[in-house]
Amino acid sequence: MENFRIESLQISQVGPFNALNITFPHKENSEKAEIHILTGPNGTGKSTILECLISRLENAYFLKKHWNSKSDVEINYSYKGKKHSENINGWVENSYPDSFFSEYLHLIRRYFEGVKFEMLYLTYSGYRKIEINRGVSQSIAELQENPFNNSVDFNNSINTQQFLQWVANTITRELIASSKKDKNRADTYRNSISIIENAISEIIGSEIRFILDENPLSVFVVLDNIQLNFDQLPDGLKSMMSWMGDLLMRMDRLKWVNDTPVLERNFILLLDEIEVHLHPAWQRKILPVVQKLFKNAQIFISTHSPFVVGSVDGAWVHRFEKKDGYSVLAGPPILSEDAKSYDYILEEIFGVKERFGVEIERKLQDFQALKASFLAEQRQEDAIRLHQLVKELSGQSTELDSILGMELRQLKRLTNQDFSLTEV
């Protein structure tokens, strides 16, 4: 399953879409993951697109709620050097020769037979509430669950208890290998844990470590030299640690076809608003870390955050809007640049032109209307109201004073009247 890649997606009469054809351009930097960011107002179908991308691998319950007799989804992808196209309407397993999805599902069912994999397909949602079963210690026990269980279920893909069990097992294996003076194996186990620790530490700007303590026998997180159990962590940190840890745990547990390092594997990752619960400072860091960490992944992410969009360089941004009652693309994809300001991103990507609070924006609009009226007719009542608005707007912020100052200087040049606060 080497070099599997989703090329495009066609959606007909599903959810907010009447007829959508979205193409996913290739990445421009081979050393970074290929990222596609889906943005748009609520109800424009960002999550629907993610669900369509997994429609071959699960029962498509989400899609069935929005389905009618004319609905269809077509996924176009490249696989083993060939182009493939599959429709969900009327699809049954093995209905397409050489289908990636049929082969993938077949291998998943044979996981416990020791089959090997070249590819992985994973989904995570930021809305998932992270909980663990209190009172259950992460003692040493082999994980029995198939690592593909719920792997494409946005609501249930994270099993935090299982992740902590895997951490406990991996640390124990590292200690056993060290006691046997098997440095290579000990380093392999340590590296599996260090990948997660280093990624999270880079995002939050503080050192994170996992330790296994004896009383009680359990996994703890050391954050800035303070030992905490998982439930004591902030919600944002728990959420981020859980999905990233779950992803790396699943990758570590698979039997792969060759010795390619885990971080260099080709896989598909779908993320639905993972910025939920995260402080803007962390929102700015999460995608750059993921983009650098998984350089051969193809990642699709829905977001409402300008901090996520503006954080990463070289991602494709797909913008959606409502038109005539349906969701449509607002234009061709835009290649993101981390040098763009958040004001630019808010206006050009999210369509938010306002820079201040609602009340200030209303007063600025009133100011512009009065300015235009005064320039046209020079009425005294407009001049009085302009003076009053200047008084109300002045002194609230340096940025607002700068904007107001430019407007007043222009007004003075055109009318020879000074509306600055000193002249009121």
N, C-alpha and C positions, 0 to 999 in steps of 0.2 A: 504493500500500500504506500510505496514511497512517492513523495511529491504530489500528494492529493491536494487539490486547491479548488475552492468554489469560485467560479468565474462570473456568474450572474444569476439573477433570480427574477422570475416572472410571476406575478400574482394577479389572478382574475376574480373579482367579486368576493373578496374575503375581508371582513372587518371594514375598515375605512377606505379600502382600496377598490377601485373599479377596474383599472387596468394599469398595472405598474410593471415597468421593466427597469431594473437597476443592475448596473454593471459595476464590478469591483476591480478597479485598476490595480496593476502590480505595484509592489513597493519599489522605491528608488534606491534604498540602501540595503545591500545584502546582509549587512551585519546587524540589522534590527528587524524585529517582528513586523509583519504586514498588519496594519491596524485600520479598521473601518469604523468611524464614529457616526452614529445615527442621532441626529438632533431634530427638534421640532416641538411645537406646542403639544400639550396633552391631547390625546385622541387622534394623533396623526399616524399611529401604527408602528412606532419604533419596536415595541415588544412583539407585535404581530410578525414583523420581519424576522426577528430572532426565532420565534416559534416556527415559522415557515422553514427556516434553515435546519431545524431538527425534525421536520415532519416525516422523514423517512425512518427515524430511529425510535419513535415512540408512538403512542396511540393517537396523538394529535387531538387530545380532548379540547385543548384551548381553541384550535382551529374549528372543530366541529360546532362549537357554539356560534361561530360566525359563518357557517357554511350554507350554501343553497345549491340547487341543481346545476347552476352555471359556474360554481366556484371551482377553481383549480390553482395549483401551485406547480411551477416547473423549476427545477434546480439544474443548472448547467455547471459542470465541473470537469476538471482534467484529472485523469487517473491512469497510472502506468503508461504515460506518454500519449494517451488518447483522450479525445473530447467525448463527453457523455451528456445526455439530457434525459431527465426523468420527470414524469408528471405524477402527482399524488392521486389525481382522480382516476379511480379504477386500478390503482397500483396494488399489486400483491407481490410478496417476496418471490424472487427469481423471475419476475416478468421482464427484466432487462438483462441481456447477456453481459457478462463481465461487470456487473454492477458493484461499485464500491460498497454501497449500503447493504446489499445482500451478503456480500462476503464478510463485512464487518459484523453484522448480526450473527452470522454463522459461527464466526470465531469466538464471539462473546459467550455463546451458549456452550462452547467447548473449552472454556477457560480452565476448568479443573482437570482437563485432560493434558494440560501442559503445553497447549499451542502457544505460538509466539506471535507477537504483534509488531507492526510497523507504524501504526497510526492510533490516535486517540481523539475523541470528540467529547468535550466537557462544557457544562453550562453552570453559571452561578448568578445569584440575584442578591443585590444589596438589601432587599426587603426581608430576607430570611431572618427570623428571630433566632439568635444563637443561644442555645441552652445545653447544659450537660446534666446527666443523671446524677444528682447529688448523692453522696455516700458510696459511690462506686469508685474504688481506687484503680489506678492504671497499673495493676499488678501484671506479672509476666504471663501472657497467654497469646497463642497464635491467633491471628485474624482469620476468621472462617468465611467472612462474607466476600462474594465476588466483587472485585474493585470496580466493576462496571455498574453495579446496582445504583439506580437513580442518577447515573452520570449525566443524563440529558433531561433531568427534571429540575427546572429552575427552583421550585419550592422545596425540594427535598434532597438536593445533591450533597449538601453538607451534613456530615455525621461527625460532630466535634468529639464525641466520646471515642469514636473509632480512631480519629486522628491522634488524640492524646494517648490512646493505647499503642498506636504505631510508634509515637515518640518514645514511650517507655520501653517498648521492645527494641528499638534501634539503639537507644543508649545502653541497654543491657548487653546487646550483642557487641557493641563497641568495647565495653568493659571486659567481656569474656575474651574477645580477640586480643585485647591488650595483655590480659593475664597469661595468655598463651604465647605472648611475644610475637603475635602475627600483626605486624605494623600495617601492612597493606590493607588487610581486611578492616582493622580498626579505623584506619584513615577513610576507608570507603563509607563506613557507617557514620563517622563523624561528619563527613562531607554532606551526607544526606540531611543532617540536622542543620549544619552551618548554612546551607543554601537558604533555608527559611529564615534563620536568625539574621543573616546579613541583609536579606531583602527587606524584612520588616524594619530592621534598625535603620536602613538607609531612608525609608519612607518617613518614619516618625522622628528621626534625628536623635534617637536615644538608643543605648545598647540594650538588646534583648537576648536572653539566653534561656534555654530549657534545661532544667535539672530534674533528676529523679531522687527524691528524698525518701528516707526510710520510715519516718514517723509523723504522719501516716505514709504508707507506701503509695506515692502518687507523683505525678508530674507537676512541677511548679514552673512559673515564669519569673525570671529575675529581670526586673525593669529598673535601670539606674541603681543597681545594687540592692534593690528591695525585693524580697521573695514574696510572690503573690500566687494564690491559686487562680485558676482560669476565670472563675466567676467574679473575682475582684477587679478584673481588668475593665477599662472603659468600653462602652458598647462599640465604638468605632474600631478600637484595636481588636476586640474579640471578632467582629465581623470580618475584618481584613485578614487577620491571622487564620481564621477558620477556612475561608475559601482558598487562600493561597496555600495553606498547609494541606488542605484536602487535595488540591491539585497535585502538589508535589508528592504526597503520599501515594496517590493512585499511580502516578508515573513510576515511582520507586518500586511498587509492588508488581508491576507488569513484567512478564517475560518478553524481552525484546529480541528481534531477529538477529541483531548484531551488537557490536560493542560501542556504537555511537553514544556519547554521553547524553544523559537524560535531558540536559538543558539545550541540546542541539537537535532534539527530535522534532519532526514535522507533526503538528497536531492542530486541531480546530478548537478555539476557545470563544465562547459566547458569554458576555457579561451584561447583565441588565441592571443599570443604575447602581453600580457598586459604590458610588460616592455617598450613598445614603449613610448617615451616622458619622461621616468623616468631616473633620474640621477642614476649611479651605486650604490650610497649609499642607495637609496630607493629600487632599484631592489633587494638588499640583504635582505631587511626587509619584503617585501610584502608577500612572501609565508609563512615564519614562523608565521606571524600574522594570516593569513587566516587558516593555519593548526591548530593553537591553538584555534581559535575562533569557527570554525565549526567542532567539533570533530567527528560528525557522517556523514559528507559529503563524497562523492566520487568525486574527482576533477581530471579533465584531462586538461593539459596545454601544449601548444606548445610554444617553446622558442628558441631563438638564443643566449641567454645570459648566459655566465658562472657564472655570479653573481646570477642569479635565481637558477641555478642548484646547485651551491655550498652553497646556503644560508640555505638549509633545510635538516634536518636529518630524515631518514626513508621514503623518497619518492622513488618510482620506476622510474628509468630512462630507457626509451626505445629509442635506437639509430637506426637511419636509414641511409642507404647508397645506392648508385646506383651500380647495378651489371648487366651486359649484357643488359643495357638499361632500367631496371626496378628497382623500389625501393624495398629494402628488409631490414629485420632486420639485424643489424650488430653483433648480438649476443644476449644472454639472457639478460633480464632486470638487471640493476645494482641498488643495494640499495644505495641511496645517503647518504653521511656522511658529516656533516658540518665541520668536522675536516680536510677534504681534501683541499690542497692548490689549488689556481686558476691555477697554472702551470700544476698540475696533471689533473684538470678538462679539461683544454684546450686541452691537449694531449690525454687523455684517452677517454673523452666523445665527444669532438668536432674534434679530429684528427688534431689539430693545434700544430705542433711541434716547430714552430718558436717562439722565445722569443723576438726578436728585430724587428726593421723596415726592410723593404725590402732590402735597400742598405747595411745595416750592415750584414744582413743574407747572402747576396751574397758574401761579403768580407770574412765572416767566412767560407763559403763553399770553396772559393778560398784558404784560409789559410790551411784548412784541405787537399785539393788536393796537394798544394805545399809541405806541411809537409810530406805527403806520398811519393811524388816524391823525395824529398831531402833525406829521410831515405833510399830510394831504390838505388839512384844513386849518391848522394852527389855532384850534379852539382852546379857550382858557380852561374849560372843565377837564379837558384831556391833560393839560399841563399840571393841574392840581392833582389829578389822580396819579400821574407819572411820579410826581414828587412823593406822594404817599407810598407808592410801591417801592421806590428806591429806599425809602426809610425802612420799610418792612423787610426788604431783602438784604440790606447792607449789614456787614459785620457777622454773618452767620458762618462763613467759612472763607478761607483764602481763595479757594477755587471759584466760589460764587462771586466774591468781590472782584476777581480778575475778569470774569465774564461780564459782569455788570459795568466795570470800568471801561472796557472796550466799547460796549454799547453806548455809554454816556458820552464818551469822547467823539464817537461818530455823530451822535445826535447834536452835540455842540457845534461841530464843523458845519453841519447842514442847516442849523437854525440860529446859530450864534446865541443860544441859550444854554446856561449851565444848570443841569439837573442833579449835580452831585450833592451828596449829603450836606456838605459844608455850605451850600447855597440855599438849602431848604429853609 
